[in-house]
Amino acid sequence: MPRSTPPIRTAGEGQNLPDDAPIHIGVAGDPGDFGGYRDFVIVEAHQVENWRPATSTAPERTETADALTLFAD
C-alpha cells in the first residue's frame, strides 16, 4: 500500500493555503523528539494582541502582532 507523504511547510508558507486546507501538527514530547510525536489538527487560530498599559506619554492601547495563537485538538 503506498504511503502518502504530504509536503512540509513553514508557518509563512501556511498563510498561503486555502481556508479549508487541513493542517496537522506534530507535537514532540521532548525537544527534537520527532520520532515520538502526537498528531493534532488546528481547530482555530487567533491573531495575537498585546495590551500596553498607559504611560505618562502614551494612552493605554492594544497592538496586533504579526503572530497567531493556534488552538489544536
C-alpha positions in Angstrom: 0.0 0.0 0.0 1.5 3.4 -1.0 2.0 5.8 1.8 1.1 9.5 1.4 3.8 12.0 2.2 2.3 15.5 2.4 4.6 18.4 1.9 6.1 20.1 5.0 5.6 23.8 5.1 6.9 26.7 7.2 4.4 28.9 9.1 4.9 31.6 6.5 4.1 29.2 3.6 1.0 28.1 5.5 -0.5 31.6 5.2 -1.0 31.0 1.5 -3.1 27.8 2.0 -6.8 27.8 1.3 -9.0 28.5 4.3 -10.4 24.9 4.3 -7.0 23.2 3.9 -6.5 20.5 6.6 -3.4 21.3 8.8 -1.9 18.7 11.1 0.6 19.5 13.8 3.1 17.0 15.3 3.9 17.9 18.9 7.1 16.3 20.2 7.2 15.0 23.8 10.7 16.4 24.2 12.7 18.9 22.1 13.9 17.2 18.9 11.9 14.0 19.6 10.3 13.8 16.2 10.0 10.0 16.3 7.5 10.1 19.2 5.2 13.0 18.4 1.5 13.1 18.9 -0.7 14.3 16.0 -3.0 17.3 16.4 -5.3 19.2 14.0 -5.6 23.0 14.1 -9.2 23.9 15.0 -8.9 27.6 15.4 -6.4 30.5 15.1 -6.4 34.0 16.6 -4.1 36.9 15.9 -2.1 37.8 18.9 -3.0 41.1 20.6 -0.6 42.8 23.0 -2.1 45.1 25.7 0.1 48.0 26.6 -0.7 50.0 29.8 -1.0 53.8 29.8 2.2 55.7 30.5 2.9 59.4 31.0 3.4 59.8 27.3 1.0 57.3 25.7 -2.5 56.1 26.4 -3.5 52.5 27.1 -3.6 50.6 23.8 -3.8 47.2 22.2 -1.4 46.3 19.4 -2.0 43.5 16.9 1.2 41.4 16.4 2.3 39.6 13.3 1.7 36.3 15.1 -1.0 33.7 15.6 -2.1 31.7 18.6 -3.0 28.2 17.3 -5.6 26.0 19.0 -5.3 22.3 18.3 -7.2 19.2 19.3 
